[in-house]
């Protein structure tokens, strides 16, 4: 489970590796929008939820998958990259759970992710 007291996932880079790891967890009609990797952990955005993958142990064979449905989001904030600062951030506030912060580096589909979140909030 995500540590909601932690600052968040740092420096996520676009990577298809985690999209493949969560395929068995996807529901009928659920599609991956984008996936990101930070060191050993990863985050996958689908059209229904966010799946955070926490790789545990020395060998990395043990994994924790946290499902965060868009319907439980009460607010979010997007900080896009600038001219010299190529990093972007996404802060999401979940009802009864708290805040999760994702920091992205490089190419990130912040507009697409923001649209999916907004569709479930508005």
C-alpha positions in Angstrom: 0.0 0.0 0.0 1.2 3.5 -0.7 2.6 5.3 2.3 0.3 8.3 2.4 2.5 10.1 4.9 5.4 9.9 2.5 6.2 12.7 0.1 5.4 10.6 -2.9 7.0 9.0 -6.0 10.0 10.9 -7.2 11.2 11.4 -10.7 8.9 9.1 -12.6 10.1 8.5 -16.2 7.8 7.3 -19.0 8.3 3.5 -19.3 6.1 0.7 -20.7 7.6 -1.9 -18.3 4.9 -1.3 -15.6 2.0 -1.3 -18.1 2.9 -4.9 -18.9 3.2 -5.8 -15.2 -0.4 -4.8 -14.4 -2.1 -6.3 -17.5 -3.5 -9.2 -15.4 -5.1 -6.7 -13.0 -7.0 -4.7 -15.7 -10.8 -5.0 -15.9 -12.7 -5.6 -19.1 -12.7 -2.3 -21.0 -9.9 -0.8 -18.9 -7.0 0.5 -20.9 -3.6 1.8 -20.0 -3.2 5.6 -20.7 0.5 5.8 -19.7 3.0 4.2 -17.3 6.0 5.5 -15.5 9.0 4.1 -13.6 11.1 5.4 -10.7 14.0 3.3 -9.7 12.2 0.0 -8.8 8.7 1.3 -8.3 6.1 2.3 -11.0 2.8 4.0 -11.6 0.3 3.1 -14.3 -2.6 5.4 -15.3 -5.6 3.7 -16.8 -8.9 5.1 -18.0 -10.4 4.0 -14.6 -7.7 4.3 -11.9 -4.1 4.7 -10.9 -2.2 1.6 -10.1 1.0 2.2 -8.0 3.5 -0.7 -8.0 5.8 -1.0 -5.0 8.6 -3.5 -5.6 9.8 -5.0 -2.4 12.6 -7.2 -1.1 16.1 -7.8 -2.3 15.2 -9.7 -5.4 12.2 -7.6 -6.3 10.0 -10.6 -6.7 7.4 -9.4 -4.1 5.2 -6.6 -5.4 2.5 -4.5 -3.8 -0.2 -3.1 -6.2 -2.3 -0.2 -4.9 -5.4 0.6 -6.8 -6.5 4.3 -6.6 -9.9 4.7 -8.4 -10.5 8.2 -10.0 -13.9 8.2 -8.4 -12.3 8.6 -4.9 -10.4 11.8 -5.9 -11.8 15.0 -4.4 -9.2 17.4 -5.8 -6.0 17.5 -7.7 -3.3 19.9 -8.8 -1.1 19.8 -11.9 2.2 21.7 -12.2 3.5 21.6 -15.8 7.1 21.7 -16.9 8.6 25.0 -18.0 11.3 26.2 -20.3 14.3 25.3 -18.1 12.5 23.1 -15.5 11.5 20.0 -17.4 9.9 18.3 -14.3 6.1 18.3 -13.7 4.1 17.4 -10.7 0.7 15.9 -9.9 -0.9 16.1 -6.5 -4.0 14.1 -5.9 -6.3 14.3 -2.8 -8.2 11.1 -2.1 -11.3 11.0 0.2 -10.4 9.4 3.6 -6.9 8.5 2.4 -4.9 11.7 2.0 -2.6 13.2 -0.6 -0.4 11.4 -3.1 2.3 13.3 -5.0 3.8 12.2 -8.3 6.9 14.0 -9.7 7.6 13.4 -13.4 10.7 14.0 -15.5 10.9 14.2 -19.2 8.0 13.6 -21.6 4.7 13.3 -19.6 1.1 13.2 -20.7 -0.1 15.6 -18.0 -2.9 17.0 -20.2 -4.3 13.5 -20.9 -4.0 12.4 -17.3 -5.7 15.6 -16.2 -8.6 15.0 -18.6 -9.2 11.5 -17.2 -9.2 12.8 -13.6 -11.5 15.7 -14.5 -14.0 13.4 -16.3 -14.5 11.6 -13.0 -14.6 14.7 -10.8 -16.9 17.0 -12.8 
